[in-house]
Every structure is written in structure tokens, then in C-alpha cells.
Amino acid sequence: MKRIASSYTLPSGAVLINRIAKSAMSENCGTYSNAPTKTLINAYAVWAKGNPGLLITGNIMVDSKALGEPRNVVVEDYTHFEQLKQWAKTVEGTGVHLWPQLNHPGRQAFASINKKIVAPSAVPLKMGGASKMFRTATPLAEDEIWDIIKRFGNAARILKEAGFTGCQIHGAHGYLVSQFLSPISNTRDDQWGGPLENRARFVLEVYREIRKQVGPDYPVGIKINSADFQRGGFTEEESMEVVQILSREGIDLIEISGGTYEKPAMVKGSRKQSTIEREAYFLDYIEKARKITDKPLLLTGGFRSVKVMEEALAGGKLDIIGLARPFCLYPNLAQDIFDEKETRFEAPTPTIGIDFLDKMGGVELPWYELQIQLLGKGKQPRPNLGGIWAFLFSLRGMFFKSFIKN
């Protein structure tokens, strides 16, 4: 465990106390006015006591009119600044970094909780029966694009002022940044669409705006798809080019992931058994990325055994190990590794037998959100919690947010 317990210095000069990161998970644990709850804040206090090097929050949306889930936290002004400061203080005195993940859902926004849905182009989601939950987006006008870019920078600055120690741009999983990058969801013929140089303009301008507002010494990272895994979509080769573009700009940490709502690579039903057994889902990609960038690489997806984590670090393929769902069931995960209390961290996949919901994570995601709420309420995780409770929890949230909106 020499490498996993060692510190790591990011290009900005910020130091991670070890190589373990809690990657972003959907939390859906804000209020219906989109403020952080005590439950959410307490969950991070629990995780901070476990001494990981880095905690990355779930989606913090930059626009209250564009929500991925009913109870996303939104940062667009100082309305909830006191709660944000309390959240940031959960890592005070621990040496643990706490970064918000900044996001805009674009077309991946449920129709029931959003009055207007915007995206690069008017391309509907193709998700079988689940498509009915979404409507075709309105293409963004030039001034609206620049407004969203400013919102990313504005949110990053406010969160820095609140005490967060870095930030991450969500550029993966089919959300707005990812939508601009993909030729499937971006069919524009202006400066924001067409060749990759134009499709990458949005993420580049988002990064530049954040950097302008937070300064040169504040860590800024990105989560990016290795590919969309869709015919005609964002390819591995294009992803590599974007990694190089952002590396030249001075990005501090690149997290590799993959998939979209239409092709959810991180959901168990979408993965090959051989990939599950190997643990690290995007290892082939990150080995190639290592050759084209000297920026720190964070890999999330599939890690379960300490042996595989240490081997991945020892091989120099990556710099930081990302885990997400295991943190819900093993809140002291990092310290458990260092104390040799645990060597493997299982994460079950709850289902309810409705095929399209199970495949897109419609039960899996809220099941883990419920585990986070248990942690935040001072309770123990419930690995045997039935999937149906998670599904009902998700439906209830949609109903109440829709009622409030209307």
C-alpha cells in the first residue's frame, strides 16, 4: 500500500494527502429550493473523517432553471452561502480536499421538473420507453451559450469563497458539456458545432471562464468521457484530442469515465462480465491517455480490491484511484484501507425487474442516494435495502418538484 497511501501534488501546487478520491455521485439531497441540507453536509463530515485525499461532490447545477434531479444543489448567487460555508467546513483541519462538481444537464433534464430544456441542438434522447420522460430541447442561442459559460465561472468563484478547495467540470455522461462534444447531440453549423475544434470550444471556454474567476493557483479538474459508446458519437480519438487541448490550457486533474443516459456505461447491466471482473472499466483508455498528457489522471469505475488499486498505481497508468458507490457502504473506506481493515469493497446492484429502468440506473442511482441520506442522518448503511424503496423515493421527488414548479 505504499503508493495508495502516498501524497500527490497537483500542478496548481495543492497537495492530496493520499491517492484515494471519492468521485461524484448523484446525491439528490438538497432542499426543493435547491440548497444543501444538513443531511448532505453531515454525509460529507462522515466521509471526511475517513481521510480520503479528495472528496468530489455530486452535481451542483449552475442554473436553477436547469435541473438534472429535483433536489440538486444549485449555485448561481449567494442565496445559500451560509449552507455552502458549512459544507466546506466539513473538511476543515483534516487535510482532505473538497471539490464541487459543476454541471448543467442540457437535454438530460426531466420534463416534469423543468419548464424549458435547452441543448446545443434539437436532438431528442433515444431511450426506448424512458424517452417519454424527456422532451426535445430548444437549441441554445449564442447569448445563452455565453450566459451558461459565465454561470460555470460564477459558481466556481462563489464556492471558492465559501471554502471549497478546488472544483471539477462535469464533461461526461451526456450532460451539456458532453452534448457539445458529441456529433450526435451537437449538429450545429456555427462556431460551436461541426469539426471537433468547434465542438470543443464550449468546454474550453468553460474552463477559461472558471480559471479567470478563481485564479491560477486554484485546482480545476474535469470529468470527461473516454467515449460515448454510440455509433457516430464522441470517439476515443476525439476524447484524446480534448485531453490534449485541456492539458495545454493547464487543467489540474483529468478524471476518465464514459457513457450517456442513452448508453450508460457505468450501470452494471451495460457492462461486459470481463470488464466487471477486471475491475477498472476504462483502463485501456487511460493507458493511452498517459502517453499524451503529463497532467494527473484519475480513474473511476469498477475498483473494488485494494490489490488492483495498488497495481494500477504501481504501473504508473494513473495517479488517483476514484471510487464512488463503495463510499456509501464503507464511509471510512480510505482509513479502512490504511488500517488494513478491509481489502475489498463490494457494491450491490439493486433492481426491480423493469428492464428499461434497471438498465438506465433508474433504481440503482436512487438506491445509493438513499444510502447517502442514511449516512447524513447518522445511521448505518443498509446494503439489504430493497430496490423498490429507491424507485418510490425517486418518484416522490419528481412529484413534489413538479407540484412546486406548477
N, C-alpha and C positions, 0 to 999 in steps of 0.2 A: 504493500500500500504506500510505497514511497512517493509515487507520483500523484496519486489521487489526493493525498494529504498535503501536498506542497503548495506554496503560494504561487500566484501568477500576476505579473504586471502587464496591464493593458497599455496600448500605445499612448493613451492620454496621461499615463502615469499612475492611474488608480490601481490599487492592489487588491486582488481577490485572495482571501485567506486560505482557500483551497480550490480544488478543481471541480467541485460539485455545484451545479446550478439547479434550482427549481425552475423549470421552464413554465411558460404561461399556460394556464388552464382556464377554460370558461368557468367563471365563478357565479355570475348572475346573482350577486349577493349585495347589490346596492339597494337603496330605497326606490320606491316608484317615482320619486323625483330625482333619481339618479345620483344620490350622494352615497359615500361609503357608509356602511352600517357598522355598529360596534362589533357585530359578529364577524364581519370581514376583517376588520382591524385586528381583532383578537386572534383570528386564524394566523395572521402573519406574525403576531407576537409569539405564538406557539412554534411556528416554523423557525423563527429567528433563534430561539433557544436551542434548536438542533444544530446550529453552527454550519450551515452551508456557506459556500463562498458567495453565492448570488441568488437572490430571490427576484423573479420576474413576475409581475402581476398579470392577471388576465386582462382581457380587452378593456382599455379605458378609451371611450369614444370621444372624439373631438367635436362632435356636433350633436346636440340634444334632439335634433330632428332626424337623426340617422342612427338608429339603434340596431344592434345585432340581436339582442335579447332584452326582455322587458326591464330587467334590473341591472343593466350595465351601469357602471360609474361613468359619468361624463365630466370632462373638464374643459370648459370653454370660457370661464371667467373665475372670479374669486368667491362665488356664491358659497361653496362648500370648503373654503380654505382651511378653516379650523379642523374639520374632519380629516382633510388631507395631511395636515401637520401631525395629527395624532397617528395617522397611518405611518408616516415616515419615521416617527419616533419609536416604532416597534423594533427597529434595529439599532437604536442608539446604544452605544457602549459595547456592542457585540463584535464589531468589525465586519459584519455581514453587509453586503451591498443590497439595496432595494431599488429596482428599476421598474417604472411603469411601462406597460406595453401600449403604445398609442395606435389607434385603429379607426377606420371608417369602413362600414360594411359594404358600401356601394349597393350592387344589385342583390347581395345576400342579406337582405333586410326583410323580415316578415311583414306581409301586407297588413296584418292585424294590428301592428303596433307602430306603423309608420305611415303618415299621410302621403308623403311624396318619396319616391325611391329614385335615386339618381345613380348613374354609372357612366363609364366612357361612351357606351353605345347602347342602343335599344335592342339588346340581345337577351331573350328570355332564358331562364335556367331550365335545363332539361333533366328533371329528376323523377320521372315517372309520376306516380300518384302524389308525391310530395310537391310537385311543381305548383299545385293549386294554392299552396301557402304563400307563394310569391307572385308579384306582378311584374310585367315588363317595365324596366326602368326608363326614365326620361334621360336622354343624353345630356351630359353636362355642357353648359356654355363656357366660353373662355373665362369670363369673370368668376364663374362659380368654381372652376378648377383652381384659380389663384386664391380664392377665398378658403378653400379646403387646405391648400398648402400652408397658408398663413395660420390656419387653425392648428395644424400639427406643431408648428413652431411656438405658437401661443401656449398650447397645453404643456409642451415640454418646459417652457420657461416658468410657468406657474408651479409646476410640480418640482422643479429645481428649487424655487423659492420656498416651497413647503418643506423641503429637506430630503427629497429623494436623491439618490446618489448617481443616477445615470438614467438613460431611457432606451427603449427599443421600439423601432418602427415595425409594425406588423405588415410584412410584404409577402405573406404566404397565404395558403389555404383559401384562395379565391376571393379574398376581401378586396377593397378598392385598389390598393397599390398593386396587388396581384392581377386585378382585372385590367389595369392599364398595360401591364407587361404581356398579357396573353392575346394573341391574334384572334382567338375565339371570341372573347368578350370585348375586345377593342378593335372595331372595324372603322375607326375614324380615318379621314384622309387629310387631316391638318397636321400641325406640328406635334400633336400628341398621339398620332397613330401611324400605321404603315410600317416602315422599317424599324428594327429594334432600337436604333438610336432615338427615334421619336417616342416609341412606347416606353422607353426607359427614362424619358425626360421627367415624368411625374415623380418617380421615386427619387431621382437626382435632385429635383427642386425641393422636395420634402426634406431630404437630408440637409441641403444647403440652408433652408429656412430655419430648421432646428438648430443647426450649428451657429447660425448668425445670432439666434436669440439666447443660446446657452453658453456660448464662448468656446474657445479652443481646448480647454482642459477638462471638459465635462464629457464623460463616456457616452457615446451614441452608438447603438448597435442596430442590427436589422435581423429579422427572421425572414428567410427567403425560400421559395420552393426550389428544390432540385429540378423539378419538372411538374407539369400539370397532370401528366399521365393520361392525356386525352389527345386523340388524333387531331392534328392541326393546332395544338395548343402551344404553350410556352415550353420549349425544349430544354434538355440538359445543356446543349451547346449555348443556347441563349442565356441560360442561367449563369453559366461560366463567364460569359461576357459582362453580365451585370455585376457579378462579383468583382471582376477586374475594374470596372468603372468606379464602383463604390470604394474599392481598395485605394485607387488613385486619389479619391477625394478625402481619404483619411478616416474611414469608418473604424470603430474600435473593436467590434465583435460581430462576427457573422454566424448566425445560427441557421443550420440547414434543416429543412423539413420538406413536405411535399403534399400535393393533392389539393382538391377544392371540395365544395359541397357536392358538386356533380360527380366527383371521383375522389372520395375521402380516403386517401391512402393511410391515414393514421387510425382508421377504425378497423377493428380486428377482422370483420367479415370481408374487407377489401384486400387483405394481405395473404401472400402465399405462406404455406406452412414452413417452407425452407427459410423464408425471411424471418418468421417468428422465432424459429429455433436458433438462428444466427444472432438474434437479439438486436444488433444495430441495423436499423432499416435502411439507412442511406449511406452506408459505409463505402460502397463503391464510388459514389459521387464525391464524398469528402476526400477520398484518396486522390482524386483528380484535382479537386479544388486546392489541395495542399500544394500542388505543383505550380499553381498560377497566382497564389497570393501569399504574402507573408503576414497577413492580418490574422488575429486569433480566430479559431474555428470552434464553434460549439455544436455538438451533435445531439439531437434529441430524438427519441423514438426507439423503444424496444429494450433498452438496457434494463436488465434485471439482476444479473450476478456481478458481484464485486470483481471476480476474476476477469470477466470480459471487459469491464470498465478499465481495469488496470492495464490489460493487454492493449486496448485501444490507445491509451495514453502513452504506453511504453513504446509503441510502434511509431509514435510521432505523427499519427494520422490526424489527430485533433488535439485541442488544448483544454477544452472544458467538457465535462460529461453532463448532459442535460437529462433530467428525469422530471416527470410531471405527475401522473396518476399515483405512482408509488408513494409520493409525499402525502397523499390523502389518507393512506392507511398506515404509513410509517412516518409520523410527523417529525421524529427525531432522526430521520434517515442518515444524515451525514455523520452525526455523532455515533450512531449505532455502528456505522462502518469503522470509524476510528477506534471505537472501543471493542471491535471485533464481536459485537453482539449479534449482528446479522450479516449473512453473506449473500442472501438472495431476497429480492423484494417482489413478491407476486402482486399482480393487479388484475382482478377478475373482470370479465366482460358480461355484464347483465343484459338480458334480452327479455322480450315479452312475446315473441313469436309472430310479430307483424313484420314481414320481410323488409319493406322499404324503410321502416323506422329503425329496425335493427342495423341495417346496412349503412345508413347515413349517420348513425350515432345518436338517434333521437331518444334513446333510452340510456345509452352508455354515458353521454355527456351530463345529463341532469343527475344521474346516479352519483357521479363524482362531485357535482355541485352540492348535493346533499351531504356528502361526507365532509366537505369543507365547512358547511354550516354546523355540523356536529362539533368539529374542532373549535370553531369560533364560539360555540356555546359552552365550552369546557367539558364536552363529552368525548367519549371514546369512539373511534371509527366503528362502523358496522358492516364488515365485509359480507355478511349474510343478508343484507337488506334486499328485499325483493325489487325487481326491475319495475314492476307495476307502480310502486310508490313514486319512483323517479318520473315515470311518464305522467302520472297525475299531478305531480308537483310542477312539471313543465307546462301542462295545460292550464293550471290555475294561474300561473304567472302571465301567460298570454291573455287570459280572460280579463284579469284585473287591469292590465296595462291598456288593453283595448277599451275597456269601460271608462277608464280615466281619460283616455285620448278623446273619446267621443262625448 
